[in-house]
Amino acid sequence: MTDQVVDTGGVRVSAHASGENQFLGRTRELKELRADIERAGLDTLSGRKAPRARVLLIAGRPGCGRTALAEELARQVADRYADGVLRTRLSEPDGTPVPVGRAARALLTALDRPIPPGAAEDDLTAALREALAERRVLLLLDDAAEAEQVDALLPDSPECLAVAVSDGPLTGISDVRPCTLGGLDTKSAVELLSRYAGSVRITVDPRAAEGLVEVCQGQPAALMLAGGWLAARPKAAVADLAKQLRAEGEEGAPLGRVFRLAYASLPTPAARILRLLTLAPGGIVDPHTASALAGSSVDGARTTLDDLTALGLLHSVDSPLPQYEIPGCLHPYLRTLTETQDRPAELQLARARMLERTVRLLQSCRAITETDSPETRHKLLAMPQALRFPSPRAAADWLAIRRPALLASVRAAVADGELDTLARRLMSQLVRALVVHVGTQAAADDLYAVHSLVLDVAERQNLPREMAAALLNLGDVDARTGRGQEALARYRAALDAARQANDPYAAGRAMESVGGAHLDLRDYDRAADWFGRALAQRLARGERVDAARLYGRIAEAHTYAGRYGEALRNWRAAVAGHRKNGDVAGQARALSELARVQEYAGRPEESLRTCQEAVEWARRAEDPRLQGALYLRLADTLDHLGDSAAAQLHRGAARRILGEEPEEADVDPAEPQQDSFEPEHGPNACEIRSTSAED
């Protein structure tokens, strides 16, 4: 079977193409599962329409081939589901259940549905059900740890099918169809063994092969390890391997006995790398991760990973970059070995090396986009060749492919709690790389998750400045996604943290943000009050650029409240401030807003003169977009004054400047066009500017 797979951060959407089918056995189980799809459910038998998707359960111990059976079933029935197959794993490699919200978010991403950053779990699952309501999809939920995970993700459409893979029964889900797996039949098991060990030894001694299958109890994972062990030893007989496994007795599962034999035969460096791979977040390993964990070269680490894959101890991931994963069934054995054979200090050092390598890769990923700077070029050249990217596109591709592992690295680093300094650096570099390559808007959901983790570390370490930064960033995203009350609470908490840190920049930023939140909530009096507090601080610190902007924000609040006299006074102060600062474009915009308020206040002649002055300053600022919008405002004002001929001339001028129809060009010039998640505070997400030396 050949898959064309698009990785979507833990979820894969695949379209099956024709190709050789490598699946073996399970004929009876497949027949029963297909029959269960056709069989009427309990709701149908009782005369009620099925309220949601049919659920099939494939249950069995890890290593029995349960995921392979689910994939083969999906391949066979995929043509019935016109909208494709969605896949997600509901457990981490170490068995930790994946939060339902994260799984739902990944599925929505796979469906190209917009996700409000920071949305609650219930909102995400509701959005997923809505997205699947009119679709016909097959949902494959691998490694389900509990019934609640599956139940929350089930589509409401009876046209969909959910196939869950789990250790045992999923009690609590009605009308679930279980299929419990044991070992493979002897014929299929022998063929699987021959694929790994080679057909010659199996053909010359079929009885020994059947005996080895019996020792392995037909378990596919154990057979693959046995085949890999034999492949690495061309002179070893199948009977000798079966004899060695029998000599260990019946204690423990067959997989454990074969694994111990395979592990014992590894060279010491390879065995150490294999153990340390359990530290890799998300269970996905690349040569850089293995190299950092083991303290070896990248090329040497890749050779070892390929050797371990040939032995069946790792699986190669279908990816444009070399990536590998530890089979879930081997993870408990490797974790036990790590706990017994590696000292805690060694493991801590390996984690630190892995995070440091990730930080440097993210720095390189971002720096490749800034090669116009001589300083940046020098830093890039100082990096080892293995850490450099050949082009910005290569860096962006790496970031997209490694995104799930990078986010898992951040979560693991924060959960560890002992490497918080590295964790903060990692989060900062990840935020910067995402903003550069993905954009603040497109990466908003990931950024929200990272900022939340920054907040966790800051609270744990009692770092008020970092706490203020995280709260401000989270508040910005809440504000931009319509959660005004939540944003207000974040901004107030940020103000408290900034005052605790004695950071006037963060405090001023927080006060302005509190005012903005009140403005969004239409509490104009409080908005003007908080903008005024922020203005007083900026004036006291001599920050004239920020002060000029805040005069405009105060005027904006008064305009909304209908207090045009106060609004005019503050807009004039804003104009004066921009003039002193030499900000020609800012002066033109402030004059434009002053003209607007004059028109609201019933002073059309004054508005006309102010607007003409604003046009002149926009021309000096060489801002054609603002200039065209101001011509349109002039035209509207002239219409109000009854001079339709002059109004038409100004509309024609706007059309010539903007090169588009007036209807398309009628934009509001009052505020500069900004990125959706970076209001007036620049792109320094995750961290805020330090206080100056004189503070």
N, C-alpha and C positions, 0 to 999 in steps of 0.2 A: 504494500500500500504506500502510495506517495502522497504526501500532504503539502499543500501550499499554505504556510502558516504565517499569520500576522501576529506578532507579540504585542499584547496590550497590557503589560504590567500584571502578570498573573493570570490573565484571561487570554485565550487564543481563539480567534475566529478562523476556521479552516474550510477550504473548499477541496473536496477530494477529487483527485485526478486518477485516471486509469493507470494501473501499474501492477506489479507482482504483489500478491498478497502473502505476507510473511507470517500470518497468524496460523497457529497450530491448535488442533483439537477443539474441545468445548462444543462439539456439534450438538449434543443434547441440551446443554445450557442455552445455546443460542436459539435453538428451536423453541424452547420454553419461553424465553424472553420475547421473541417475536410473537408468539401466540398470546402472551400477556398484553401486548400492545393492542391486539385485535379484540381481546376479550372485553365484554361489557363490565363496567365498574358497578359498585354497589349503588351509586346514585342513579345510574341508568336503569338498573334492575328494579329500583323502587319507584320509577316513573319520574324522577327528577332529572333535570339537565345537569350534567357534570359541571360543578362550579369552577373548576380549575384544572390544571394540567395533570395528566396521569403520571404517577411516580413508580418507577422500577428501582429496586434495590439490589445491588450486587454486593454481597457480604462475604468476607473471608479475611484470614490473617494476612498481614503484609507479606508479600513475596509469593502469594498464590496465583498471581496473574490477574487480579481483579480489575485493575486499570486497563490492562491489555484487552480483557473481554469487553469492557465498556466501550473502548475505542473501536473494537471490531463491530460491535452492535451498531454504534453510531455510523460506521462506514457502510454497513449493509442497508440501513434505513434512511440514510441522509437524504436520498432523493425524494422522500416523502415530506421533507421540511424545507419549503422553498426559501425560507429566510436564513437558512444555515444552521451551523452548530456552534454553540457557545460553550466554552470550557472555563472552569475555575477550580482552584484547589482551596479547600476549606480548612486545611491544617498546615501549620508550619512543619518543616522537616523534623523538628523535635517533638511533634505531636501537639503543640499549642494551637488551640482553635483560632482560626482567623476571624476577627470581628466581622459581624454581618455587614456593617456599614462599609468596610473596606472592600468586601466582596461585591456588594451592590454597586459601589462606585466604579470598580474595575469593569463590571459588566456594562454599565452605562457608557463608559468610555469606549468599550468595544463596539457599542451600538451607535457611536458618534452622537450621543445625546448630551446636551449641556448639563453640567453639574454645578449647582451653586456651591462655592467654596465654603467649607465649614458646615454644610447641611447636616441635620440630625439624621440618625439611623432610620427612624420611621419615615422621614421625608425621602430618603434615598430608596428605600424598599418600595415606597408608594410610586416613586418616579419610575422604578424598574418595572413594576407591574403595569403601569400605564404604557411604557414603551413596548412591552411585549403583548399588550392586549389585542392588537390588530395584526400580530405576526404569527407565523407558524415556524417555531424553532425547536431544536432539540437542545436541551440544557444538560450538560454533563458536569455533575458536581462531584469532584474527586476528593477522597480522604475526608468525608464528612465526619466530624467528631461528635456531633449531637443533632438530635432531630430539629431543634429550634433553628439551627443554621439553615437547614434545607427548607423548612416550612416558611421562613421569612422571604426566601428567594423564589418561591414557586409562582409561575405566571397564573393569572386568573383565567387565561384562555384554555378551554379544553382541547384546542387544536395543537397545543404544545405538548411536548413530552419531556419529563425530567428523569434522568438516569443518575442515581446517587450511588457512590462507592463508599463503603464503610466497613469497620471491623465487625459490627454486629447489627442487631435490629434497630430500626428507628421508630421506637414506640412513640405514639402521639401523632403520627401522620396517618390519616385515614386512608384506607384502601391501598396501602403500599404493597407492591408486588416483590417479595424477596426471592433472591436466587443465591443460595449459599454454595461456595466453592470449596472443593477439596483438591486433591492432586490431579495431574493430567493422566489420561489413559496411557498405558504402557507404550503403545505404538507412537503416539505423539511425543511422549517424553523422550524416547530413544532418538527420534528425529531431531528434537531440540538439542539433545546432547551432541549429536553428530555435527550440528551446525557450528558448534563452538570448538569441539575437540577434533573435528575432521572425521570423514566417513570411513577411512581405512581401518582404524582400530575398532570401530564399532562393528564393521562388516565382518572382520575376521574373528571376532569374539562376541557374538550377539548375546550369549547367555550372561557374560560378565556385564554387558551394558544393561541388560534387564535387572541384574542384581544391583547395580549402582542406582538405577531408577528406584528400585525398592527401598534401598537405604535412604535415598533422598525423599521418599514418599511422594514422588511425582511432583514435587514443588518446583515451579519454574525457576525461581531465584536461586535455589540450591543447585539445580541442574546447570544453570548458566555459570555459576562459580566453579562447579566441578569441571565443566567443559573448558573454562579458561585456564584452570590449573593444569589440565591434561595438554592443552595447546601449548603451554609454556614448557612442557616436558615431553618432547616427541618420543623419547625412549620409554616412558612410563606406560605400564599396561593398565587397562581399565580395571582389571581385577585387583591390581595392587591398590588403587585408590579406594575401591569398595572395601577392601580388607582393612585399610587404615581407618576408614570411617567407622567400620564395625568395631574396631578395637577400642574406640572411644566410649563404647557402651551406648545405651539408649537414653542416657541423661541429656535433657535439652532437646530443642527442636532440630530437625535435620539441617536447616539453614545455619543455625549457630555452629554445628559441628563442621560443616563445610567451610564456613567463614573462618573459623579458628585455624583450620588447616591452610587455607589460602593466605591468611594474614601471617602465619608463622613462617611461610616461605619467602616473604618479602625481604628485600635488603633493608637495613636499618633506616637509611634516609627516606626511602619510599614509605616505610611503615609510619615514620614520624609525620611525614606530610599528610598521609591518609588520615591519621588521628586528628591533626590540626585542622583539617578541612571542615570538621564539625563546628568550628568557630565562624565559618563563613556565613554571613547573614543571608537568610532566604534560601540557603542550601545551594545557591548558584555560584560556581567558582570559575574564575578565569585565571590565566597564567600569572597575572599581576598579583591577584589575591594569594595564590599558592606560594608565589615567590616571597611575598612579604611575610606570610605566616611562618615559612620555613627559614627565612633569611638566606635564600639562594638566588641564583640568577633567574631571569624570566625565561630564557631558553631552556635552562635545566629543569625548571618547574613544569614547563609545557611537555617536555619529553617524559617526565614522570607521570604527568596526568594522562598522557596517551598510553603509557604502559599499564597504568591502573585500569584504564578503560578497556584495554584488550583482555585483561583478566576478569572483567565483569564487575570490578569493585567500584567503578564509576560509570555513569552514562553520559554520552556526548549529547549536548543540547543542539537542536537544529537552529542555528543562528549564524548570521554573517561573520560574527567574531567567534573565536574559539571559547566555548563555554561548556562547563560540565556540571553535573549534579550528582550528589550522593543518593543512591537508591534509598527510599524511605525505610525499607525493611532492614537496611544495614545500620541506620543511624543509631539505634539503641546500643548495638554492639560496640560501635566506634566511640560513642560517648562514655560507655563504661571503661573502655581501654584508656581514654583520655584522662578520666578521673583517677585511674589507678597507676598510670605510667608517667604522667606529666605533673610536675610540681605546679601549684597555683601561680607562683611567681613567673614561671616559664609561659604559662598560658596568658597571663596578663601582659607580658612583654610581646607575645605573638599578636595579641589583639591590638596593642599600641602600634606595632609595626604595620599591621594591616590598615588601621585608620590613618596613620601618617601617609602611607602610600596612596590611599584614596584621596586625601587632602591634596597631595601634590599632583595627582592626575587631574583633579578638578581645577586646580590653579592653572595647569597647562591647557586644559580644555577652554578656560575663559581667556587666557592670555593670547591664544592663537588668533583671536578676533581683534586684538589690539596691537598688531604688528607695526602700525604707523608710528608708535612711540619707540624711540631709541632705547629708552630704559627697559621697556617690555621686551624688545628684541634681545637685549643683553641678558635678561633673566631667562628667556627661553633657551638661548644658546648655552647658558650655564647648567641647564637641566641635562640629566643623562638622556641619551638617544632613545632609550626604551620608554621614557615618559613623555616624549614629544609627539604631537600630532602633525601629520604632513600638511593639513589644510583645515580651515574652519569647518568645511563640510564633513571631514572625517571626525572631527571633534564632536560635531552635532550628532552624527550617527552613533558614535560611542555613547554619548549621553543618553540618547533615546533607547538604545539596546540595554544599557546597564542601569537605566532608571529604577526598575523594581529592586535590584540589588542595592543601589545607592540609598533608596528610601529605607530599605530593611537595615542597612548599616546605621543609619541615623537612629532608627528605633532601638536597635540593639545597643548602640553606644549610650543612649539616654537611659535605657533600662539597666545597664551595667552599673552606672553610678560612680564608678571608680576612675573613669577617664573623662571627666567632665570638661577639662580644658581642651582635649582633643575633640570631644564631641561638639563643643562650641565652634571650633575652627572648621570642623567638617560641615556643620549646618550653614555657617556663613558662606563657605565656598560653594556649597550646593545651591544655595539661593542665588548667588551671583551667576553661576553657570546657567541656571535655569532662566534667569532674566535675560541674559545675553543671547542664548541660543533658542529659547522657546518663546520668550516674551512674558511680561508680567500678567497679561490678560489670560493667555493660553495656559500658563502654569499656575494660575491662581489657586487651584485646589491643592496642588502639591505644596505651594508656598504656605498656605494656611496650615497644613499639617506640620510643616517644619517649624513655623513660628510657634505653634502650640507646644512642640517639643522643646524649643528654646525656653519657653516660659516654664516648663517643668524643671529644667536644669537651673534656671535662674532662681526659682523659688526654693529648690532643694539646697542650693549653695548660698542663698541669701545675697544675691547680686542685684541690687535695686536698679542699677543703670540698665543692665541687660533685661531685667523684668519690664522696665518702662518701654524699652525698644520693642520687645515682643508684644506687649499689650497695645502699643500704638499701631504696629503692623496688623495685628488681628482686628483691631477696631476699624482700620481703614477698609479691610475686606468686608467686615460686617456692614459698614456704612454703604459700600458700593453694591452690596447684594440685598439692600432693603431691610436689614435688621437694625433699625435705628436705635431701639432701646438697648440691645446688646452692645452696639457700638458705643453708646453713651457710657454704659457701665465700664467698658474696657478703657475708655479715655480717662474717666475719673480715677480708676485704679492706676493708670499710667501716671497721672499727675501726682498721686500719693507716692508712687515709687520714685519719680524724678525728684520730688522734694526730699525724700529720704536719702537719695544719692547726692543731693546738693548739686544737681545738674540743671543750670538755668536754661540751656538749649532745649532739653527734653521737656522741662516744665512749660516753656513757652509754646512748644509744639503741641503739648497736651492741652493747654488752655485753648489754643486756637481750634483744636480738634473737638473739644467739648462744645465750643461755640458752633462749629459746623454741624455737629450732631443735633443740637437744639434747633438750628436753622432747618435741617431736614425734617425734624419733627414739628415744624411750624410754630415753635415757641420763640417768637422773634425778640421778645424782651430779654429773655435769658441769653439768646444768641448774641445780641448787641452787647450785653453786659460782659460775657466771657471774651468776646473779641476785644472789648475795651481793656480787660485785664491783661490780655496778651500784648496789646499795644503799649500799655504802660511799661511792661517789662522790656519790650524791644527798645522803646525810647530811652529807658534808663541805661541800657547797655549800648546805646549808640548804633543800633542795627537799623539803619535808615531804609534799606531795601525792604526788609520785612515789615517795617512800620508803614511804608507807603502802601504795601499790599493790604495790611490790616485796616487802614482807613477805608479802603474799598469794601472790605468784608463788613465793616460796621455799617457803611452806607447801604450795602445790599440788604442787611437785616431791616434797617429803617424803611427802605423802599417797600419791602414785602409787607411791613406793618402799616404802610400808608402815611408814614411820617416824612413827608417830602422835604420839609425844611431841614431836618436833621440829616437826611440823605444827601441833600445838596451841599451842606456844609462839609460833610465828610468826603464827598467826591472831590470837592475843591481842594481839600487837604491832600487827598491822594494825588491829584494832578500836580500840586506844588512839590510833593515828595518825589514823584517820578522825575520832575524837571530838575530838582537838585541832584538827583542820582544820575542824571544823564541818560535815563531810560526813555528813549524817544517812543518806542512802541508802547511801553506802559503808559506814557502820557497820552498817546492817541486813544488807547482803550479807555482810560479813565475819562477823558473828554467825551467819548462816545456815550458812556454810561451817564455822565452828567447831562448830556443832551436828552437822553431818554427820560430821566427824572424830570427835567424841565418841561418836557412834553406832557408827562403825567400830571404835573402841577398846573397845567393850563397856561404855559408860557411858550407858545409856539415860536414867536420871533426870537426869543433868547435861545431856544433849542436849535433854530436854524443857524444862528451865528456860531454857537458852540460846535455844532456838527461840521460846519465849514472849516473851523479851526482844526477839528479832529482830522478831517480829510488831509489838510496840509501836513500835519505831523505824521500821518500814516504814509504820506508820499515821501517824507524825509526818512522814515524808518524803512522804506523799500519793502513794505508789506502789502502786496497787491490784494491778497485775500481780505485783509482788514479794510483796505481802501475801497474795494468793490462793495463790501457790506455797508460801509458808511455812505457811499453814494445811494444805495438802496434806502437807507434811513433818511437821507436828505430828500429823496423822492417822496417818501411817505409824508414827511413833514410839509413839503410843498403842496401835496394833495390836500392836507388839512387846511392849509392857508388859501386854497382855491387856485393855485397856479399849476394847472395840470400840464401845460406845455413844458414848463421848466422841469416838472417831475419826470415827464417822458424823456427829456434830454439826459437827466441823471441816470435813469434806468438804462438807457442806451450806453452810457459811459461804463456803468457797472458790468453790462454784458460784454463790452469790449475788453475790460480789464480781466474779468474772470474767465472769459472764453466759454461761457455756458449760459443757459437760459436763466432769467432772473428768479424763476420759481425755485431752481436748484441752488441758486447762490444766496438766497435770503437766509443768512445765518446770523447768529448772535455774536457780535464781535466783542462782547463785554469781557469774556474770559478766554484765555489762551486754551487751545485744544490740548488736552492732557491725556496721558495714559489712564485707563479706567481705574487702575489701582495705585496710582502714584499722584495724589492730588497736587499739593504745592511743595512737597517735601523731598523731591528728588528720588533717585532709584536706590538709595542705600537701605534696602530692606534688610531686616534681621539685625541691624546695628544702627545706632544713632551717633551723631558727631560728638566727640569728646569735648569737654569744656576747655576753653582756651587757657593759656598759661596764667593770665592775670586773674582767673577765677579761682 
